[in-house]
């Protein structure tokens, strides 16, 4: 079974090209062993900032609740990262 499925943070990171599936699988392994959240492991490894983790968690929640589409999440996450805007403000740019 592929651990990267649904609308989870790992899937979004891979789909957006921020990390490879191999990097996510390695981080998931450490997360499982240490009982730490994936986002925390990715921050410790220098792959994401705290703000980026927060934005991805919010995007994941909005996707799961059906408030936004994946394409909107991708655009908002990209805008948020490049501009420094919050994910919410980034969504307002084009929604």
C-alpha positions as CSV (number, residue, x, y, z in Angstrom):
1,X,0.0,0.0,0.0
2,X,1.3,3.4,-0.9
3,X,1.6,5.7,2.1
4,X,1.1,8.8,0.0
5,X,-2.6,8.8,-0.8
6,X,-5.6,11.0,-0.5
7,X,-5.2,14.6,0.3
8,X,-2.4,14.4,2.8
9,X,0.6,16.6,3.2
10,X,3.0,14.1,1.7
11,X,0.9,13.8,-1.5
12,X,0.6,17.5,-1.9
13,X,4.4,18.0,-1.4
14,X,5.1,15.4,-4.1
15,X,2.5,16.6,-6.5
16,X,3.8,20.1,-6.3
17,X,7.3,19.0,-6.8
18,X,8.6,20.3,-3.5
19,X,9.8,16.9,-2.4
20,X,10.2,13.4,-3.9
21,X,8.2,10.4,-2.9
22,X,11.5,8.9,-1.6
23,X,12.0,11.9,0.7
24,X,8.5,11.7,2.0
25,X,8.7,7.9,2.6
26,X,11.9,8.4,4.5
27,X,10.4,11.2,6.6
28,X,7.2,9.1,7.2
29,X,9.4,6.3,8.4
30,X,11.1,8.5,11.0
31,X,7.7,10.0,11.9
32,X,6.3,6.6,12.6
33,X,9.4,5.5,14.6
34,X,9.4,8.6,16.7
35,X,5.7,9.2,16.9
36,X,6.2,12.7,15.6
37,X,4.0,14.4,13.0
38,X,5.4,14.4,9.4
39,X,5.5,18.2,9.3
40,X,7.7,18.3,12.4
41,X,10.2,15.8,10.9
42,X,10.3,17.8,7.6
43,X,11.0,21.0,9.6
44,X,13.8,19.2,11.5
45,X,15.3,18.1,8.2
46,X,15.2,21.6,6.9
47,X,12.7,20.7,4.1
48,X,9.9,23.0,5.2
49,X,9.6,26.1,7.4
50,X,7.1,26.3,10.2
51,X,4.9,28.6,8.2
52,X,4.9,26.2,5.2
53,X,3.9,23.3,7.4
54,X,1.0,25.4,8.8
55,X,-0.1,26.3,5.3
56,X,0.1,22.7,4.1
57,X,-1.9,21.5,7.2
58,X,-4.6,24.2,6.5
59,X,-4.7,23.3,2.8
60,X,-5.0,19.6,3.7
61,X,-8.0,20.4,5.9
62,X,-9.7,22.6,3.3
63,X,-9.3,19.9,0.7
64,X,-10.7,17.2,2.9
65,X,-13.7,19.3,3.8
66,X,-14.3,20.1,0.2
67,X,-13.8,23.9,0.4
68,X,-11.1,24.1,-2.2
69,X,-9.9,22.0,-5.2
70,X,-6.3,20.6,-5.4
71,X,-5.5,23.1,-8.2
72,X,-6.5,26.0,-5.9
73,X,-4.5,24.6,-3.0
74,X,-1.4,24.3,-5.3
75,X,-1.8,27.9,-6.5
76,X,-2.4,29.3,-3.0
77,X,0.5,27.3,-1.5
78,X,2.8,28.6,-4.2
79,X,1.6,32.2,-3.7
80,X,1.9,31.9,0.0
81,X,5.5,30.6,-0.1
82,X,6.7,33.1,-2.7
83,X,4.9,36.2,-1.3
84,X,4.9,35.5,2.4
85,X,1.1,35.9,2.6
86,X,-0.9,33.5,4.7
87,X,-2.6,30.7,2.9
88,X,-6.0,32.4,3.6
89,X,-4.8,35.6,2.0
90,X,-3.3,33.7,-0.9
91,X,-6.6,32.0,-1.6
92,X,-8.3,35.5,-1.7
93,X,-5.9,36.5,-4.6
94,X,-7.8,34.3,-7.0
95,X,-11.0,33.0,-5.4
